[in-house]
Amino acid sequence: MNQAVQRILVVGGNGFIGSAICKAALARGIQVTSVSSSGKPYQTAKGHTPYWASKVDWRKGDAFSPESFAHLFPEVGGVVHTLGTLIEGDQYKRAIKEGNIPETFGSFFQSMLCSNGNPLEKGAEGVGKSSYESMNRDAALRVCEAFVSCSLPNGTTRALNAPRPFVYISAEDIFRPIISAKYIKTKREAEQGIENMMANNSDYRGVYIRPSLVYHAHQRPLTTPAAVLLDLSAKLHSKIPPGLPSPSGILRSLAPGSSLESVANALTIPPIHVDHVAEAVCLTLSSSVNPVQGVVGVKRMRELIGWPVTSDYTQMAGV
């Protein structure tokens, strides 16, 4: 029998994906607490606060110091960690949100320069709270460690909704070489670190959401053209008969594991709307006889939300 989570904690609930998850969870009757560095409610690019935001318990907290909100963990049935960065520094997020084309392309161009080898730009370790290591890996591991270490209320030894999920928003490997390889590397390191914490701990389960390009026509208008082209590419690839060469297949054969394979993934894995990601996340939160755990790619997300999956793009992409 499925048992719905009554309350969740969303780390980064006022961000692009985080806000969509908050909204979707509330629509399903789930109470939501959001923790972010500002503690402010979600606002649109024009500064509007949508109606659903009044129903979220907005809290201020530091993901790098989760003890600042650890008292909330015993009250929730699951945690969704949405913090992450596609490019080191946060200027690109503002540019994409505002639809600033020159600044957006400038951020991606700078990312390509750094990924092609300019070690003096950021120092030997690339440390700092806006680095890939900090945003994509370390923050998630610290929050997860605090979550699995929290004391349950009333001296109970097992959570009512066990195994309690820790949902980590990861990513498909589709952005190289435009984005530094450190992006996907740190995402995978976070997944492995969380999985290690879950080992031999039946009270918790790790869920790793791997979306491809996440788009929204109004909130992220610059993502729409790319989403249209990538969706067309995935559909065309799915029509190629088995055994015949395809652009993605040729790229994979040239240099397995290289950035060419990442490009091949981008050509075959369709983009996904942010609301569909949010719906899939909510469905992974439910506890059942066979709870969702491990990697959840685009195909699995579509299955969870009830989409008929007719293409074989996931077989070509190897996911």
Helices and strands as residue ranges (DSSP letters): E 7-11, H 16-27, E 31-36, G 51-55, E 57-60, G 66-68, G 70-75, E 78-81, H 91-98, H 101-115, H 132-132, I 133-138, H 139-149, G 153-155, E 164-169, H 181-198, E 204-209, E 214-215, H 223-239, H 247-254, H 259-268, E 272-273, H 274-284, E 294-296, H 298-304, H 313-317
